[in-house]
Amino acid sequence: MIHDRGDTVKPLKKSISITLDLPILERIQQLAEQEDRSISSYINQVLKAHLRSLEEP
């Protein structure tokens, strides 16, 4: 679902809580920092890419 905020259109977001293995979290933190992103933004980007890859023939 998309929410229109004036001239900017952003997807709606929902806050959740997840549990990650510590080595995975540490690596995600490193990668997010390298891209100057929040952990949440980085995880969202990775999950979007994964979901797109599942749709490919």
C-alpha positions as CSV (number, residue, x, y, z in Angstrom):
1,M,0.0,0.0,0.0
2,I,1.2,3.5,-0.8
3,H,0.6,6.6,1.3
4,D,0.7,10.0,-0.4
5,R,2.4,12.8,1.7
6,G,2.1,15.8,-0.5
7,D,4.5,15.5,-3.4
8,T,6.3,12.4,-1.8
9,V,4.8,8.9,-2.1
10,K,6.2,6.4,0.4
11,P,5.2,2.9,1.2
12,L,3.4,2.4,4.5
13,K,5.6,0.8,7.2
14,K,4.8,-1.3,10.2
15,S,7.1,-1.6,13.2
16,I,7.9,-5.2,14.2
17,S,10.2,-7.0,16.6
18,I,12.5,-9.8,15.3
19,T,15.2,-12.0,16.8
20,L,18.5,-12.4,14.9
21,D,21.5,-14.6,15.5
22,L,24.3,-12.3,16.9
23,P,26.8,-12.9,14.0
24,I,24.0,-12.1,11.5
25,L,23.1,-8.9,13.3
26,E,26.8,-7.8,13.6
27,R,27.3,-8.3,9.8
28,I,24.1,-6.5,9.0
29,Q,25.2,-3.6,11.1
30,Q,28.6,-3.5,9.3
31,L,26.9,-3.6,5.9
32,A,24.3,-0.9,6.8
33,E,27.1,1.4,8.1
34,Q,29.0,0.9,4.8
35,E,25.9,2.1,2.9
36,D,25.2,4.8,5.4
37,R,21.7,3.3,6.1
38,S,19.9,2.3,9.2
39,I,19.7,-1.4,10.1
40,S,16.0,-1.3,9.3
41,S,16.5,0.3,5.9
42,Y,19.2,-2.2,5.1
43,I,17.2,-5.2,6.1
44,N,14.2,-3.8,4.1
45,Q,16.4,-3.4,1.0
46,V,17.8,-7.0,1.3
47,L,14.3,-8.5,1.8
48,K,13.0,-6.6,-1.2
49,A,15.8,-7.9,-3.4
50,H,15.2,-11.5,-2.1
51,L,11.4,-11.3,-2.8
52,R,12.2,-10.0,-6.4
53,S,14.5,-12.9,-6.9
54,L,11.8,-15.3,-6.0
55,E,9.6,-13.9,-8.7
56,E,12.2,-14.3,-11.4
57,P,11.7,-17.3,-13.7
